[in-house]
């Protein structure tokens, strides 16, 4: 029986279970595993910080571009406001100009004692037109020009041997521009061409 016990002990030692058992890990391998974890953790943190930094930089660029666009738009709007702030006032004053011109035209053929009054009206008209010029109000040249619906308002059409078709023959009311914006369109008579009838 003693022999069998010692042989069993040998069999236990040489059994495959004994071979698969791994020897205990030494201290150096444990240290490397614990050291590599903090390094990887620091690398991950560094990558996350770099990514966040890139995102913040891109956000900064977008905000800077938006701010520059805002400044340009504000400047343009302020400039437009300055240019066209007097538009309504100038539009109302155009009726005064029209009335002064009508007064001069209605009395220009007469030779009477109202000559001083006509001269005063002409001087008033000239002064008013100089003020308009200072505020960049310009007369739209219409007679003899091709009809343009952007600047002219057709009141009627007439047959004309002197003017080609679609050309302005005369104007009922003068048109004006304020800088590059239409203040009031010219009210005009447009040619139908020679000998055409309605």
Biotite code that builds the C-alpha atoms (Angstrom):
import biotite.structure as struc

atoms = struc.array([
    struc.Atom([0.000, 0.000, 0.000], chain_id="A", res_id=1, res_name="UNK", atom_name="CA", element="C"),
    struc.Atom([2.883, 2.278, 0.636], chain_id="A", res_id=2, res_name="UNK", atom_name="CA", element="C"),
    struc.Atom([4.038, 1.780, -2.874], chain_id="A", res_id=3, res_name="UNK", atom_name="CA", element="C"),
    struc.Atom([0.711, 2.705, -4.298], chain_id="A", res_id=4, res_name="UNK", atom_name="CA", element="C"),
    struc.Atom([0.559, 5.933, -2.346], chain_id="A", res_id=5, res_name="UNK", atom_name="CA", element="C"),
    struc.Atom([3.933, 7.090, -3.565], chain_id="A", res_id=6, res_name="UNK", atom_name="CA", element="C"),
    struc.Atom([3.048, 6.192, -7.138], chain_id="A", res_id=7, res_name="UNK", atom_name="CA", element="C"),
    struc.Atom([-0.154, 8.155, -6.837], chain_id="A", res_id=8, res_name="UNK", atom_name="CA", element="C"),
    struc.Atom([1.852, 11.125, -5.666], chain_id="A", res_id=9, res_name="UNK", atom_name="CA", element="C"),
    struc.Atom([4.085, 10.829, -8.717], chain_id="A", res_id=10, res_name="UNK", atom_name="CA", element="C"),
    struc.Atom([1.078, 10.547, -10.997], chain_id="A", res_id=11, res_name="UNK", atom_name="CA", element="C"),
    struc.Atom([-0.406, 13.627, -9.431], chain_id="A", res_id=12, res_name="UNK", atom_name="CA", element="C"),
    struc.Atom([2.796, 15.540, -10.091], chain_id="A", res_id=13, res_name="UNK", atom_name="CA", element="C"),
    struc.Atom([3.006, 14.376, -13.680], chain_id="A", res_id=14, res_name="UNK", atom_name="CA", element="C"),
    struc.Atom([-0.683, 14.777, -14.436], chain_id="A", res_id=15, res_name="UNK", atom_name="CA", element="C"),
    struc.Atom([-1.704, 17.319, -17.083], chain_id="A", res_id=16, res_name="UNK", atom_name="CA", element="C"),
    struc.Atom([-3.390, 19.499, -14.452], chain_id="A", res_id=17, res_name="UNK", atom_name="CA", element="C"),
    struc.Atom([-0.073, 20.149, -12.853], chain_id="A", res_id=18, res_name="UNK", atom_name="CA", element="C"),
    struc.Atom([1.433, 21.293, -16.187], chain_id="A", res_id=19, res_name="UNK", atom_name="CA", element="C"),
    struc.Atom([-1.303, 23.800, -16.832], chain_id="A", res_id=20, res_name="UNK", atom_name="CA", element="C"),
    struc.Atom([-0.839, 25.557, -13.570], chain_id="A", res_id=21, res_name="UNK", atom_name="CA", element="C"),
    struc.Atom([1.109, 28.726, -14.119], chain_id="A", res_id=22, res_name="UNK", atom_name="CA", element="C"),
    struc.Atom([3.890, 29.806, -11.863], chain_id="A", res_id=23, res_name="UNK", atom_name="CA", element="C"),
    struc.Atom([3.124, 32.810, -9.692], chain_id="A", res_id=24, res_name="UNK", atom_name="CA", element="C"),
    struc.Atom([3.863, 36.138, -11.348], chain_id="A", res_id=25, res_name="UNK", atom_name="CA", element="C"),
    struc.Atom([6.987, 37.852, -10.224], chain_id="A", res_id=26, res_name="UNK", atom_name="CA", element="C"),
    struc.Atom([6.984, 41.428, -8.941], chain_id="A", res_id=27, res_name="UNK", atom_name="CA", element="C"),
    struc.Atom([8.487, 42.984, -12.126], chain_id="A", res_id=28, res_name="UNK", atom_name="CA", element="C"),
    struc.Atom([5.604, 41.964, -14.408], chain_id="A", res_id=29, res_name="UNK", atom_name="CA", element="C"),
    struc.Atom([3.066, 43.339, -11.915], chain_id="A", res_id=30, res_name="UNK", atom_name="CA", element="C"),
    struc.Atom([4.927, 46.657, -11.791], chain_id="A", res_id=31, res_name="UNK", atom_name="CA", element="C"),
    struc.Atom([4.942, 46.935, -15.639], chain_id="A", res_id=32, res_name="UNK", atom_name="CA", element="C"),
    struc.Atom([1.193, 46.346, -15.818], chain_id="A", res_id=33, res_name="UNK", atom_name="CA", element="C"),
    struc.Atom([0.446, 48.961, -13.157], chain_id="A", res_id=34, res_name="UNK", atom_name="CA", element="C"),
    struc.Atom([2.873, 51.462, -14.756], chain_id="A", res_id=35, res_name="UNK", atom_name="CA", element="C"),
    struc.Atom([1.380, 50.990, -18.255], chain_id="A", res_id=36, res_name="UNK", atom_name="CA", element="C"),
    struc.Atom([-2.164, 51.748, -17.043], chain_id="A", res_id=37, res_name="UNK", atom_name="CA", element="C"),
    struc.Atom([-1.366, 55.313, -15.870], chain_id="A", res_id=38, res_name="UNK", atom_name="CA", element="C"),
    struc.Atom([0.586, 55.991, -19.080], chain_id="A", res_id=39, res_name="UNK", atom_name="CA", element="C"),
    struc.Atom([-2.358, 54.896, -21.213], chain_id="A", res_id=40, res_name="UNK", atom_name="CA", element="C"),
    struc.Atom([-4.668, 56.922, -19.039], chain_id="A", res_id=41, res_name="UNK", atom_name="CA", element="C"),
    struc.Atom([-2.484, 60.008, -19.485], chain_id="A", res_id=42, res_name="UNK", atom_name="CA", element="C"),
    struc.Atom([-2.330, 59.427, -23.245], chain_id="A", res_id=43, res_name="UNK", atom_name="CA", element="C"),
    struc.Atom([-6.130, 59.194, -23.373], chain_id="A", res_id=44, res_name="UNK", atom_name="CA", element="C"),
    struc.Atom([-6.462, 62.378, -21.355], chain_id="A", res_id=45, res_name="UNK", atom_name="CA", element="C"),
    struc.Atom([-3.983, 64.129, -23.619], chain_id="A", res_id=46, res_name="UNK", atom_name="CA", element="C"),
    struc.Atom([-5.902, 63.037, -26.751], chain_id="A", res_id=47, res_name="UNK", atom_name="CA", element="C"),
    struc.Atom([-9.180, 64.202, -25.229], chain_id="A", res_id=48, res_name="UNK", atom_name="CA", element="C"),
    struc.Atom([-7.614, 67.541, -24.278], chain_id="A", res_id=49, res_name="UNK", atom_name="CA", element="C"),
    struc.Atom([-6.231, 67.988, -27.814], chain_id="A", res_id=50, res_name="UNK", atom_name="CA", element="C"),
    struc.Atom([-9.624, 67.174, -29.323], chain_id="A", res_id=51, res_name="UNK", atom_name="CA", element="C"),
    struc.Atom([-11.359, 69.626, -26.993], chain_id="A", res_id=52, res_name="UNK", atom_name="CA", element="C"),
    struc.Atom([-8.726, 72.238, -27.823], chain_id="A", res_id=53, res_name="UNK", atom_name="CA", element="C"),
    struc.Atom([-9.359, 71.760, -31.578], chain_id="A", res_id=54, res_name="UNK", atom_name="CA", element="C"),
    struc.Atom([-13.113, 72.057, -31.052], chain_id="A", res_id=55, res_name="UNK", atom_name="CA", element="C"),
    struc.Atom([-12.673, 75.241, -29.013], chain_id="A", res_id=56, res_name="UNK", atom_name="CA", element="C"),
    struc.Atom([-10.359, 76.706, -31.665], chain_id="A", res_id=57, res_name="UNK", atom_name="CA", element="C"),
    struc.Atom([-12.859, 75.914, -34.440], chain_id="A", res_id=58, res_name="UNK", atom_name="CA", element="C"),
    struc.Atom([-15.638, 77.457, -32.355], chain_id="A", res_id=59, res_name="UNK", atom_name="CA", element="C"),
    struc.Atom([-13.473, 80.550, -31.829], chain_id="A", res_id=60, res_name="UNK", atom_name="CA", element="C"),
    struc.Atom([-12.905, 80.849, -35.590], chain_id="A", res_id=61, res_name="UNK", atom_name="CA", element="C"),
    struc.Atom([-16.645, 80.570, -36.300], chain_id="A", res_id=62, res_name="UNK", atom_name="CA", element="C"),
    struc.Atom([-17.515, 83.166, -33.653], chain_id="A", res_id=63, res_name="UNK", atom_name="CA", element="C"),
    struc.Atom([-14.803, 85.499, -34.973], chain_id="A", res_id=64, res_name="UNK", atom_name="CA", element="C"),
    struc.Atom([-16.130, 85.150, -38.533], chain_id="A", res_id=65, res_name="UNK", atom_name="CA", element="C"),
    struc.Atom([-19.699, 85.765, -37.350], chain_id="A", res_id=66, res_name="UNK", atom_name="CA", element="C"),
    struc.Atom([-18.568, 88.860, -35.482], chain_id="A", res_id=67, res_name="UNK", atom_name="CA", element="C"),
    struc.Atom([-16.718, 90.219, -38.542], chain_id="A", res_id=68, res_name="UNK", atom_name="CA", element="C"),
    struc.Atom([-19.838, 89.649, -40.662], chain_id="A", res_id=69, res_name="UNK", atom_name="CA", element="C"),
    struc.Atom([-21.936, 91.410, -38.026], chain_id="A", res_id=70, res_name="UNK", atom_name="CA", element="C"),
    struc.Atom([-19.580, 94.404, -38.020], chain_id="A", res_id=71, res_name="UNK", atom_name="CA", element="C"),
    struc.Atom([-19.687, 94.661, -41.826], chain_id="A", res_id=72, res_name="UNK", atom_name="CA", element="C"),
    struc.Atom([-23.486, 94.341, -41.905], chain_id="A", res_id=73, res_name="UNK", atom_name="CA", element="C"),
    struc.Atom([-23.867, 96.963, -39.153], chain_id="A", res_id=74, res_name="UNK", atom_name="CA", element="C"),
    struc.Atom([-21.557, 99.350, -40.986], chain_id="A", res_id=75, res_name="UNK", atom_name="CA", element="C"),
    struc.Atom([-23.521, 98.870, -44.229], chain_id="A", res_id=76, res_name="UNK", atom_name="CA", element="C"),
    struc.Atom([-26.849, 99.407, -42.470], chain_id="A", res_id=77, res_name="UNK", atom_name="CA", element="C"),
    struc.Atom([-25.572, 102.525, -40.692], chain_id="A", res_id=78, res_name="UNK", atom_name="CA", element="C"),
    struc.Atom([-24.171, 103.887, -43.950], chain_id="A", res_id=79, res_name="UNK", atom_name="CA", element="C"),
    struc.Atom([-27.485, 103.220, -45.740], chain_id="A", res_id=80, res_name="UNK", atom_name="CA", element="C"),
    struc.Atom([-29.376, 104.873, -42.908], chain_id="A", res_id=81, res_name="UNK", atom_name="CA", element="C"),
    struc.Atom([-27.206, 107.989, -43.187], chain_id="A", res_id=82, res_name="UNK", atom_name="CA", element="C"),
    struc.Atom([-27.604, 108.095, -46.958], chain_id="A", res_id=83, res_name="UNK", atom_name="CA", element="C"),
    struc.Atom([-31.373, 107.656, -47.037], chain_id="A", res_id=84, res_name="UNK", atom_name="CA", element="C"),
    struc.Atom([-32.517, 109.170, -43.722], chain_id="A", res_id=85, res_name="UNK", atom_name="CA", element="C"),
    struc.Atom([-33.874, 112.292, -45.458], chain_id="A", res_id=86, res_name="UNK", atom_name="CA", element="C"),
    struc.Atom([-35.709, 110.370, -48.168], chain_id="A", res_id=87, res_name="UNK", atom_name="CA", element="C"),
    struc.Atom([-39.245, 111.176, -46.994], chain_id="A", res_id=88, res_name="UNK", atom_name="CA", element="C"),
    struc.Atom([-38.468, 114.848, -46.439], chain_id="A", res_id=89, res_name="UNK", atom_name="CA", element="C"),
    struc.Atom([-36.899, 115.191, -49.871], chain_id="A", res_id=90, res_name="UNK", atom_name="CA", element="C"),
    struc.Atom([-39.817, 113.391, -51.477], chain_id="A", res_id=91, res_name="UNK", atom_name="CA", element="C"),
    struc.Atom([-42.225, 115.884, -49.929], chain_id="A", res_id=92, res_name="UNK", atom_name="CA", element="C"),
    struc.Atom([-40.081, 118.815, -51.081], chain_id="A", res_id=93, res_name="UNK", atom_name="CA", element="C"),
    struc.Atom([-40.289, 117.582, -54.667], chain_id="A", res_id=94, res_name="UNK", atom_name="CA", element="C"),
    struc.Atom([-43.907, 118.758, -54.801], chain_id="A", res_id=95, res_name="UNK", atom_name="CA", element="C"),
    struc.Atom([-42.681, 122.263, -53.951], chain_id="A", res_id=96, res_name="UNK", atom_name="CA", element="C"),
    struc.Atom([-40.173, 122.046, -56.812], chain_id="A", res_id=97, res_name="UNK", atom_name="CA", element="C"),
    struc.Atom([-42.945, 120.892, -59.152], chain_id="A", res_id=98, res_name="UNK", atom_name="CA", element="C"),
    struc.Atom([-45.179, 123.807, -58.152], chain_id="A", res_id=99, res_name="UNK", atom_name="CA", element="C"),
    struc.Atom([-42.391, 126.345, -58.585], chain_id="A", res_id=100, res_name="UNK", atom_name="CA", element="C"),
    struc.Atom([-41.597, 124.976, -62.048], chain_id="A", res_id=101, res_name="UNK", atom_name="CA", element="C"),
    struc.Atom([-45.281, 125.137, -63.013], chain_id="A", res_id=102, res_name="UNK", atom_name="CA", element="C"),
    struc.Atom([-45.511, 128.732, -61.794], chain_id="A", res_id=103, res_name="UNK", atom_name="CA", element="C"),
    struc.Atom([-42.498, 129.713, -63.916], chain_id="A", res_id=104, res_name="UNK", atom_name="CA", element="C"),
    struc.Atom([-43.832, 127.892, -67.001], chain_id="A", res_id=105, res_name="UNK", atom_name="CA", element="C"),
    struc.Atom([-47.312, 129.372, -66.712], chain_id="A", res_id=106, res_name="UNK", atom_name="CA", element="C"),
    struc.Atom([-46.056, 132.965, -66.549], chain_id="A", res_id=107, res_name="UNK", atom_name="CA", element="C"),
    struc.Atom([-42.969, 132.761, -68.753], chain_id="A", res_id=108, res_name="UNK", atom_name="CA", element="C"),
    struc.Atom([-44.789, 133.877, -71.924], chain_id="A", res_id=109, res_name="UNK", atom_name="CA", element="C"),
    struc.Atom([-46.441, 136.839, -70.299], chain_id="A", res_id=110, res_name="UNK", atom_name="CA", element="C"),
    struc.Atom([-44.741, 140.180, -70.222], chain_id="A", res_id=111, res_name="UNK", atom_name="CA", element="C"),
    struc.Atom([-46.316, 141.999, -67.307], chain_id="A", res_id=112, res_name="UNK", atom_name="CA", element="C"),
    struc.Atom([-45.568, 143.573, -63.990], chain_id="A", res_id=113, res_name="UNK", atom_name="CA", element="C"),
    struc.Atom([-45.234, 140.118, -62.324], chain_id="A", res_id=114, res_name="UNK", atom_name="CA", element="C"),
    struc.Atom([-41.681, 139.855, -63.713], chain_id="A", res_id=115, res_name="UNK", atom_name="CA", element="C"),
    struc.Atom([-40.166, 140.405, -60.263], chain_id="A", res_id=116, res_name="UNK", atom_name="CA", element="C"),
    struc.Atom([-42.320, 137.684, -58.779], chain_id="A", res_id=117, res_name="UNK", atom_name="CA", element="C"),
    struc.Atom([-41.243, 135.260, -61.503], chain_id="A", res_id=118, res_name="UNK", atom_name="CA", element="C"),
    struc.Atom([-37.627, 136.153, -60.897], chain_id="A", res_id=119, res_name="UNK", atom_name="CA", element="C"),
    struc.Atom([-38.085, 135.495, -57.167], chain_id="A", res_id=120, res_name="UNK", atom_name="CA", element="C"),
    struc.Atom([-39.712, 132.126, -57.873], chain_id="A", res_id=121, res_name="UNK", atom_name="CA", element="C"),
    struc.Atom([-36.835, 131.189, -60.200], chain_id="A", res_id=122, res_name="UNK", atom_name="CA", element="C"),
    struc.Atom([-34.294, 132.098, -57.509], chain_id="A", res_id=123, res_name="UNK", atom_name="CA", element="C"),
    struc.Atom([-36.214, 130.033, -54.946], chain_id="A", res_id=124, res_name="UNK", atom_name="CA", element="C"),
    struc.Atom([-36.275, 127.066, -57.315], chain_id="A", res_id=125, res_name="UNK", atom_name="CA", element="C"),
    struc.Atom([-32.526, 127.340, -57.974], chain_id="A", res_id=126, res_name="UNK", atom_name="CA", element="C"),
    struc.Atom([-31.770, 127.476, -54.241], chain_id="A", res_id=127, res_name="UNK", atom_name="CA", element="C"),
    struc.Atom([-33.944, 124.441, -53.600], chain_id="A", res_id=128, res_name="UNK", atom_name="CA", element="C"),
    struc.Atom([-32.288, 122.486, -56.414], chain_id="A", res_id=129, res_name="UNK", atom_name="CA", element="C"),
    struc.Atom([-28.855, 123.337, -54.951], chain_id="A", res_id=130, res_name="UNK", atom_name="CA", element="C"),
    struc.Atom([-29.974, 121.895, -51.622], chain_id="A", res_id=131, res_name="UNK", atom_name="CA", element="C"),
    struc.Atom([-31.100, 118.737, -53.424], chain_id="A", res_id=132, res_name="UNK", atom_name="CA", element="C"),
    struc.Atom([-27.747, 118.531, -55.148], chain_id="A", res_id=133, res_name="UNK", atom_name="CA", element="C"),
    struc.Atom([-25.960, 118.750, -51.783], chain_id="A", res_id=134, res_name="UNK", atom_name="CA", element="C"),
    struc.Atom([-28.035, 115.810, -50.517], chain_id="A", res_id=135, res_name="UNK", atom_name="CA", element="C"),
    struc.Atom([-27.293, 113.760, -53.686], chain_id="A", res_id=136, res_name="UNK", atom_name="CA", element="C"),
    struc.Atom([-30.748, 114.109, -55.238], chain_id="A", res_id=137, res_name="UNK", atom_name="CA", element="C"),
    struc.Atom([-30.296, 113.892, -59.010], chain_id="A", res_id=138, res_name="UNK", atom_name="CA", element="C"),
    struc.Atom([-32.744, 114.547, -61.824], chain_id="A", res_id=139, res_name="UNK", atom_name="CA", element="C"),
    struc.Atom([-33.533, 111.564, -64.075], chain_id="A", res_id=140, res_name="UNK", atom_name="CA", element="C"),
    struc.Atom([-33.043, 112.561, -67.718], chain_id="A", res_id=141, res_name="UNK", atom_name="CA", element="C"),
    struc.Atom([-36.067, 111.178, -69.543], chain_id="A", res_id=142, res_name="UNK", atom_name="CA", element="C"),
    struc.Atom([-37.031, 112.968, -72.789], chain_id="A", res_id=143, res_name="UNK", atom_name="CA", element="C"),
    struc.Atom([-35.467, 111.297, -75.835], chain_id="A", res_id=144, res_name="UNK", atom_name="CA", element="C"),
    struc.Atom([-34.250, 108.317, -73.777], chain_id="A", res_id=145, res_name="UNK", atom_name="CA", element="C"),
    struc.Atom([-35.493, 104.726, -74.136], chain_id="A", res_id=146, res_name="UNK", atom_name="CA", element="C"),
    struc.Atom([-38.309, 103.840, -71.751], chain_id="A", res_id=147, res_name="UNK", atom_name="CA", element="C"),
    struc.Atom([-37.047, 101.999, -68.651], chain_id="A", res_id=148, res_name="UNK", atom_name="CA", element="C"),
    struc.Atom([-39.738, 100.771, -66.215], chain_id="A", res_id=149, res_name="UNK", atom_name="CA", element="C"),
    struc.Atom([-37.196, 100.888, -63.386], chain_id="A", res_id=150, res_name="UNK", atom_name="CA", element="C"),
    struc.Atom([-37.017, 104.686, -63.647], chain_id="A", res_id=151, res_name="UNK", atom_name="CA", element="C"),
    struc.Atom([-40.051, 105.745, -65.678], chain_id="A", res_id=152, res_name="UNK", atom_name="CA", element="C"),
    struc.Atom([-43.790, 105.402, -65.224], chain_id="A", res_id=153, res_name="UNK", atom_name="CA", element="C"),
    struc.Atom([-45.670, 105.379, -68.543], chain_id="A", res_id=154, res_name="UNK", atom_name="CA", element="C"),
    struc.Atom([-48.800, 107.511, -68.356], chain_id="A", res_id=155, res_name="UNK", atom_name="CA", element="C"),
    struc.Atom([-49.777, 107.152, -72.024], chain_id="A", res_id=156, res_name="UNK", atom_name="CA", element="C"),
    struc.Atom([-48.496, 106.287, -75.501], chain_id="A", res_id=157, res_name="UNK", atom_name="CA", element="C"),
    struc.Atom([-48.546, 108.488, -78.614], chain_id="A", res_id=158, res_name="UNK", atom_name="CA", element="C"),
    struc.Atom([-47.654, 108.015, -82.243], chain_id="A", res_id=159, res_name="UNK", atom_name="CA", element="C"),
    struc.Atom([-44.603, 110.045, -83.203], chain_id="A", res_id=160, res_name="UNK", atom_name="CA", element="C"),
    struc.Atom([-42.626, 110.563, -86.392], chain_id="A", res_id=161, res_name="UNK", atom_name="CA", element="C"),
    struc.Atom([-39.787, 112.248, -84.473], chain_id="A", res_id=162, res_name="UNK", atom_name="CA", element="C"),
    struc.Atom([-39.100, 109.503, -81.913], chain_id="A", res_id=163, res_name="UNK", atom_name="CA", element="C"),
    struc.Atom([-38.613, 105.774, -82.475], chain_id="A", res_id=164, res_name="UNK", atom_name="CA", element="C"),
    struc.Atom([-40.859, 103.253, -80.761], chain_id="A", res_id=165, res_name="UNK", atom_name="CA", element="C"),
    struc.Atom([-40.482, 102.864, -76.989], chain_id="A", res_id=166, res_name="UNK", atom_name="CA", element="C"),
    struc.Atom([-38.777, 106.272, -76.613], chain_id="A", res_id=167, res_name="UNK", atom_name="CA", element="C"),
    struc.Atom([-39.940, 108.951, -74.185], chain_id="A", res_id=168, res_name="UNK", atom_name="CA", element="C"),
    struc.Atom([-41.579, 111.915, -75.947], chain_id="A", res_id=169, res_name="UNK", atom_name="CA", element="C"),
    struc.Atom([-42.350, 114.134, -72.971], chain_id="A", res_id=170, res_name="UNK", atom_name="CA", element="C"),
    struc.Atom([-42.794, 113.990, -69.223], chain_id="A", res_id=171, res_name="UNK", atom_name="CA", element="C"),
    struc.Atom([-45.665, 115.011, -66.990], chain_id="A", res_id=172, res_name="UNK", atom_name="CA", element="C"),
    struc.Atom([-43.556, 114.964, -63.849], chain_id="A", res_id=173, res_name="UNK", atom_name="CA", element="C"),
    struc.Atom([-39.782, 114.774, -63.437], chain_id="A", res_id=174, res_name="UNK", atom_name="CA", element="C"),
    struc.Atom([-38.193, 111.815, -61.701], chain_id="A", res_id=175, res_name="UNK", atom_name="CA", element="C"),
    struc.Atom([-35.369, 111.927, -59.159], chain_id="A", res_id=176, res_name="UNK", atom_name="CA", element="C"),
    struc.Atom([-32.739, 109.597, -57.696], chain_id="A", res_id=177, res_name="UNK", atom_name="CA", element="C"),
    struc.Atom([-31.373, 109.723, -54.139], chain_id="A", res_id=178, res_name="UNK", atom_name="CA", element="C"),
    struc.Atom([-27.802, 108.404, -54.364], chain_id="A", res_id=179, res_name="UNK", atom_name="CA", element="C"),
    struc.Atom([-28.385, 105.116, -56.229], chain_id="A", res_id=180, res_name="UNK", atom_name="CA", element="C"),
    struc.Atom([-31.999, 104.624, -55.104], chain_id="A", res_id=181, res_name="UNK", atom_name="CA", element="C"),
    struc.Atom([-35.106, 105.765, -56.983], chain_id="A", res_id=182, res_name="UNK", atom_name="CA", element="C"),
    struc.Atom([-36.777, 108.585, -55.078], chain_id="A", res_id=183, res_name="UNK", atom_name="CA", element="C"),
    struc.Atom([-39.590, 109.179, -57.555], chain_id="A", res_id=184, res_name="UNK", atom_name="CA", element="C"),
    struc.Atom([-40.108, 107.797, -61.095], chain_id="A", res_id=185, res_name="UNK", atom_name="CA", element="C"),
    struc.Atom([-40.584, 110.096, -64.077], chain_id="A", res_id=186, res_name="UNK", atom_name="CA", element="C"),
    struc.Atom([-44.188, 110.170, -65.324], chain_id="A", res_id=187, res_name="UNK", atom_name="CA", element="C"),
    struc.Atom([-43.781, 110.043, -69.087], chain_id="A", res_id=188, res_name="UNK", atom_name="CA", element="C"),
    struc.Atom([-45.414, 109.783, -72.511], chain_id="A", res_id=189, res_name="UNK", atom_name="CA", element="C"),
    struc.Atom([-43.926, 106.951, -74.589], chain_id="A", res_id=190, res_name="UNK", atom_name="CA", element="C"),
    struc.Atom([-43.747, 106.825, -78.395], chain_id="A", res_id=191, res_name="UNK", atom_name="CA", element="C"),
    struc.Atom([-45.596, 104.070, -80.283], chain_id="A", res_id=192, res_name="UNK", atom_name="CA", element="C"),
    struc.Atom([-43.531, 104.719, -83.370], chain_id="A", res_id=193, res_name="UNK", atom_name="CA", element="C"),
    struc.Atom([-44.463, 106.548, -86.594], chain_id="A", res_id=194, res_name="UNK", atom_name="CA", element="C"),
    struc.Atom([-48.106, 106.641, -87.681], chain_id="A", res_id=195, res_name="UNK", atom_name="CA", element="C"),
    struc.Atom([-49.477, 103.991, -85.306], chain_id="A", res_id=196, res_name="UNK", atom_name="CA", element="C"),
    struc.Atom([-52.918, 104.603, -83.920], chain_id="A", res_id=197, res_name="UNK", atom_name="CA", element="C"),
    struc.Atom([-54.717, 103.153, -80.968], chain_id="A", res_id=198, res_name="UNK", atom_name="CA", element="C"),
])
